[in-house]
Amino acid sequence: MKKVETSESVNIGHPDKTCDYIADAFLDEALSQDKDSQMAVECAIKNDKLFIYGEATTKAKIDYEKIAKEILKKIGYKNEFKIIKEISEQSPDIRQAVVQKELKANDQGMVYGYATNETKEFMPLPIMVAHDLMREYENFRQKNFNLFFADAKSQVSVIYEDDVPKSFHTILVSVSHSEKLDYDKLKEMIKKNVIDKVLEKYSKYKSKNTQILINPSGKFTIWGSFSDSGCVGRKIIVDTYGGVARVGGGCFSSKNATKVDRSGAYYARYVAKNIVANKLADRCEVSLSFAIGYAEPIAINIECFDTNKVPMEEIENFVKRNFNFKVSNIIKELDLLKPIYKNTACYGHFGNPNYPWEVTTPRL
């Protein structure tokens, strides 16, 4: 069966992604001072206003305005922002259910982890290429700061046959730019310095029929918060598997590790990736369901889409032998109390070998 799978990525200047990055910078600052910080401080952006709001129970002294303004300047904004804050402590009703002798889940919810052997990162091909395009664009625009701006998007469509990627259908890149830049020159520069460089890495999927689209709107000179509003958590498909696999009901950014929307999803990915890396299946999805105040999931499900190399019972036993789904263990095993989250906010939370939930080892 032939089908086309599409995934997108966005750069740090996209207003939603800017908010994710700022929120995770708040979290990192809290954890760097107080590893037991309970954080869910988010933000929203529009024009020259940044709204910072949420809950924080921490001993850390956080200069929210300074952190936010430094990031906005780094992204490329030259205007001053008006900062509006509304932050309170976490509800004591929630805290008493979570912070006990053994840590418990901070909320109810379902999360998913996914892995496939179609790339060396054990990620779906479309989302990996989309992220690589945005990384390469960011490298390029840092050297051309006056012509290209931080707001950008990519989209990659891949032709699959019997669930195996065969070729690129369409590569799409849209980037914000100076009004001084000629449209044809822009397309030439982006194709040469971004798209062609990335496609060299994935040359076996290039086809004479692959369609390349660059700034199909024709003009993208108004960018970031002056083009669109932004908010934390609106790019969860970009953050995960690009629409190829299911995702849970909550976003990641701004949340510390007792929030299972984040830590549970990281652990589910960890388990799924180890199942595939140990050649027990070609594809795997691990789903977990949590209840607030419970130490471990109330339900665990493993799906291998008929790609398993051994009976499913053997895979389930492999998981029971090697993984502990208690919230306290997830945090300990993946070392989630460290200030590591700002780097996850852009270009996906999965597929980066530097993240502890991406580690694979031979298992018993």
C-alpha positions in Angstrom: 0.0 0.0 0.0 1.3 3.5 -0.9 0.7 6.5 1.2 2.2 10.0 1.9 3.1 11.0 5.5 3.7 14.7 6.3 5.4 16.3 9.2 6.4 19.9 10.0 8.9 21.8 12.2 9.2 25.4 13.3 12.1 27.5 14.3 12.6 29.4 17.5 11.2 32.6 16.2 7.8 31.1 15.6 5.7 32.7 18.4 4.5 29.4 19.8 8.0 28.0 19.9 9.3 31.2 21.4 6.9 30.7 24.3 7.9 27.1 24.7 11.6 28.2 24.9 11.0 30.9 27.4 8.9 28.7 29.6 11.5 26.0 29.7 14.1 28.6 30.5 12.1 29.5 33.6 12.0 25.8 34.5 15.7 25.4 34.1 16.4 28.5 36.2 14.2 27.1 39.0 15.8 23.6 38.9 19.3 25.1 38.9 18.5 26.6 42.3 16.0 24.2 43.7 15.8 20.7 42.2 12.5 20.1 44.0 10.8 23.0 42.2 7.2 22.4 41.1 6.8 24.5 38.0 4.1 25.3 35.4 4.9 28.9 34.4 3.8 29.5 30.8 3.7 32.5 28.6 1.8 34.0 25.6 3.0 36.6 23.2 1.4 39.1 20.8 2.9 42.2 19.2 5.0 43.9 21.9 3.4 42.2 24.9 4.5 39.0 26.7 2.1 37.4 29.2 3.8 35.3 31.9 1.4 33.2 34.0 1.1 30.0 35.9 2.1 28.2 39.1 5.5 28.0 40.8 6.3 26.4 44.2 10.0 26.8 44.5 12.8 28.2 46.7 14.4 29.7 43.6 14.6 33.4 43.0 13.6 33.8 39.4 13.8 37.1 37.4 11.2 36.2 34.9 11.4 39.5 33.1 15.2 39.4 32.7 15.1 35.8 31.3 12.3 36.6 28.9 13.8 39.8 27.6 17.3 38.2 27.1 15.7 35.4 25.0 13.6 37.8 22.9 16.7 39.9 22.2 18.7 36.8 21.2 15.9 35.7 18.9 16.2 39.0 17.1 13.5 41.3 18.4 14.7 44.9 18.5 11.7 46.4 20.2 11.0 46.6 24.0 8.4 44.3 25.3 5.8 45.0 28.0 5.8 42.1 30.5 2.5 41.2 32.3 2.8 38.6 35.1 0.3 36.5 37.0 2.0 33.8 39.0 0.8 31.9 42.1 1.9 28.9 44.1 0.8 25.4 43.1 -2.6 24.5 44.7 -2.0 22.9 48.1 -4.7 20.3 47.1 -2.5 19.1 44.3 0.8 19.3 46.3 -0.5 17.1 49.1 -1.5 14.5 46.6 1.9 14.6 44.8 4.7 15.4 47.3 4.6 12.5 49.7 7.1 10.0 51.0 7.1 8.6 47.5 6.4 11.0 44.7 3.1 10.6 42.9 1.8 11.7 39.6 0.9 15.4 39.4 -2.2 14.9 37.3 -4.2 12.4 35.4 -3.6 11.8 31.7 -2.5 9.5 29.0 0.9 9.7 27.2 2.4 7.9 24.3 5.9 6.9 23.3 6.9 5.7 19.8 9.9 4.3 17.9 10.6 3.0 14.4 13.7 1.6 12.9 13.3 3.6 9.7 16.0 6.1 10.8 19.1 5.7 13.0 17.5 7.9 15.6 14.5 5.4 15.7 12.2 8.3 14.7 9.9 8.7 11.7 11.7 10.1 8.7 9.5 13.1 7.9 9.9 14.7 11.3 13.6 14.2 11.4 14.1 15.8 8.0 11.8 18.7 9.0 13.8 19.3 12.2 17.1 19.1 10.2 15.9 21.8 7.8 15.1 24.1 10.7 18.4 23.5 12.4 20.3 24.2 9.1 18.2 27.3 8.6 19.1 28.6 12.0 22.8 28.0 11.4 22.5 29.8 8.1 20.5 32.8 9.4 23.0 33.4 12.2 25.5 34.3 9.5 22.9 36.4 7.6 21.2 38.1 10.6 20.2 41.2 8.6 18.6 39.4 5.8 16.8 36.4 7.4 14.8 36.3 10.7 14.1 33.6 13.3 10.5 32.8 12.3 10.5 29.9 9.9 8.7 26.6 9.2 9.5 23.5 7.3 7.2 20.7 6.0 8.3 17.3 4.6 6.1 14.8 2.8 7.4 11.3 2.3 6.0 8.5 0.1 5.7 5.2 1.9 5.1 1.8 0.4 4.0 -0.9 2.8 5.0 1.4 5.7 8.6 1.8 4.4 9.8 5.3 3.3 10.7 5.3 -0.3 11.1 8.9 -1.5 10.5 12.6 -0.8 7.2 13.8 -2.2 7.5 17.5 -1.2 10.0 19.6 0.7 8.6 23.0 1.9 10.5 25.7 3.6 9.1 29.2 4.6 11.4 31.8 6.2 11.0 35.3 7.3 13.2 37.8 5.6 14.2 41.5 5.0 12.2 43.5 2.5 15.5 44.2 0.8 15.9 40.6 -0.3 14.8 39.8 -3.8 12.4 36.8 -4.0 14.4 34.9 -6.6 17.6 35.5 -4.7 15.9 34.3 -1.4 14.9 31.0 -3.1 18.3 30.5 -4.5 20.0 31.1 -1.1 17.6 28.9 0.9 17.8 26.0 -1.6 21.6 26.1 -1.8 22.4 26.8 1.9 19.6 24.9 3.6 17.6 22.4 1.5 20.5 21.0 -0.6 22.7 20.6 2.5 20.0 18.6 4.4 19.1 16.5 1.4 22.7 15.4 1.0 22.3 13.6 4.3 19.1 11.9 3.0 20.2 11.4 -0.7 18.7 7.9 -1.1 15.2 9.5 -0.7 15.8 12.2 -3.4 13.7 11.8 -6.5 13.4 13.7 -9.8 9.7 14.0 -8.9 10.4 15.6 -5.5 8.7 19.0 -5.3 10.7 21.8 -3.7 8.6 24.8 -2.4 10.3 27.9 -0.9 8.2 30.7 0.6 5.1 29.8 -1.5 3.3 32.9 0.0 5.9 35.0 -1.9 6.5 37.4 1.0 7.3 36.9 4.7 8.6 40.2 6.0 6.3 40.5 9.1 7.4 37.9 11.5 7.1 36.5 15.0 4.6 38.1 17.5 3.8 40.9 15.0 2.6 38.3 12.5 0.8 35.9 14.8 0.1 35.2 18.5 2.0 32.5 20.3 1.3 30.3 23.3 3.1 27.4 25.2 2.1 23.9 24.1 0.6 24.6 20.7 3.2 22.6 18.8 3.0 19.2 20.5 2.9 17.3 17.1 6.1 19.2 16.1 7.6 18.3 19.6 6.9 14.6 19.2 6.5 12.3 16.1 5.1 14.6 13.4 1.7 13.1 13.3 2.9 9.6 12.4 2.2 8.4 16.0 -0.3 9.3 18.6 0.4 11.9 21.3 -1.1 12.5 24.8 -3.4 15.1 26.1 -0.9 17.6 27.4 2.2 19.5 26.2 5.7 19.3 27.7 7.2 22.8 28.0 7.1 24.6 31.3 6.4 21.4 33.3 8.7 19.8 35.8 9.2 16.1 36.1 6.3 15.2 38.4 4.0 16.3 35.6 3.6 13.0 33.8 2.5 14.8 30.6 6.2 15.3 30.2 8.1 12.7 32.3 5.6 9.9 31.4 5.9 10.7 27.7 9.7 10.7 27.9 9.7 7.3 29.7 7.2 5.8 27.2 9.5 6.9 24.4 12.5 5.3 26.3 10.7 2.0 26.6 9.5 2.0 23.0 12.9 2.9 21.6 14.6 0.1 23.6 12.1 -2.4 22.3 13.0 -1.5 18.7 16.7 -1.0 19.3 16.8 -4.5 20.8 15.3 -5.8 17.5 12.1 -7.1 19.2 10.0 -5.1 16.7 10.3 -2.7 13.8 7.8 -0.2 15.2 6.5 0.2 18.7 4.1 2.4 20.6 3.9 2.4 24.4 0.9 4.1 26.0 0.6 4.9 29.7 -2.4 6.2 31.7 -1.9 8.0 35.0 -4.1 9.1 37.9 -3.2 12.0 40.2 -1.8 10.9 43.5 -0.9 7.4 42.2 2.8 6.3 42.2 2.6 4.4 38.9 0.4 4.1 35.8 -3.0 2.6 36.2 -2.6 1.1 32.7 0.3 0.2 30.4 -0.2 -0.9 26.8 2.3 -2.0 24.1 1.5 -2.0 20.4 3.9 -3.3 17.8 1.6 -3.1 14.7 2.3 -6.7 13.7 6.0 -5.9 13.3 7.1 -7.8 16.4 9.9 -10.4 15.9 9.0 -12.4 19.0 5.6 -13.1 20.6 4.0 -10.1 22.3 4.1 -11.9 25.6 7.9 -12.1 25.4 8.0 -8.3 24.7 5.7 -7.6 27.7 8.0 -9.8 29.9 11.0 -7.9 28.5 9.4 -4.6 29.7 8.5 -6.0 33.1 12.1 -7.2 33.6 13.8 -4.0 32.6 11.6 -1.0 33.3 10.0 0.5 36.4 7.1 2.9 35.7 6.8 4.5 39.1 7.0 8.3 38.9 9.8 8.4 41.4 11.8 5.9 39.3 11.2 7.7 36.0 12.6 10.9 37.5 15.6 9.0 39.0 16.4 6.8 36.0 16.2 9.6 33.5 17.8 12.1 35.8 15.0 14.6 35.3 15.7 17.0 38.1 18.6 18.7 36.2 18.1 21.9 34.3 18.1 20.3 30.8 14.8 21.5 29.4 15.5 24.7 27.5 17.4 22.7 24.9 14.4 20.4 24.3 12.0 23.3 23.4 13.0 23.5 19.7 13.6 20.8 17.1 11.8 18.1 19.0 12.0 16.3 22.3 12.9 13.0 20.8 15.7 11.8 18.5 18.5 13.7 20.1 21.1 11.2 21.5 22.1 13.7 24.3 18.8 13.3 26.1 18.7 10.5 28.7 15.4 9.1 27.5 17.1 8.4 24.2 19.7 6.0 25.6 19.5 2.4 24.4 21.3 -0.5 25.9 21.2 -4.3 25.5 18.6 -5.6 27.8 18.0 -9.0 29.5 
